[in-house]
């Protein structure tokens, strides 16, 4: 039972990467840029977490579904995986929204020019 949260995060990350692959939104559009953005995003949020932990703001909760493994005091192993999922999910949603809005804008222009 102690790996449910980590497994759910990895499954969710896998699903986001499948969407990314299907529509070529982030990693499958430009792998180098995507890797840079992902690493910078995860590092930023890890630094944020460490600052919160150092200031006594963030605490690791005891959960039956978590592994209990910690990378540092109050920093469970699931946290970097969650942050990775967060960054990838955000970028897939962002790039997907940009593509949808561009398509809507193009359709609107085509209809305006045809009238």
DAWO-V869027 format. One record per pair of residues at least 6 apart in sequence whose ideal C-beta (glycine too) atoms are under 7 Angstrom apart, sorted by the first residue. I is the first residue (numbers start at 0). J is the second residue. Records with the same first field share a line. If there is no record, write none. Layout:
# DAWO-V869027
I: J / J
This chain:
# DAWO-V869027
0: 63 / 64
1: 65 / 66 / 67
2: 66
3: 64
4: 62 / 64 / 65 / 77
5: 66 / 77 / 80
8: 77 / 80 / 81 / 84
9: 80
11: 84
12: 83 / 84 / 87
15: 84 / 87 / 88 / 91
16: 26 / 87
18: 91
19: 25 / 26 / 27 / 91
20: 27
22: 95
24: 91 / 94 / 95
25: 33 / 90 / 91 / 94
26: 33
36: 90
37: 86 / 87
40: 86
41: 79 / 82 / 83 / 86
44: 82
45: 79 / 82
48: 57 / 74 / 78
51: 57
52: 73 / 74
57: 73
58: 73
59: 69 / 73 / 75
65: 75 / 77
66: 76 / 77
68: 75 / 76
69: 75 / 76
70: 76
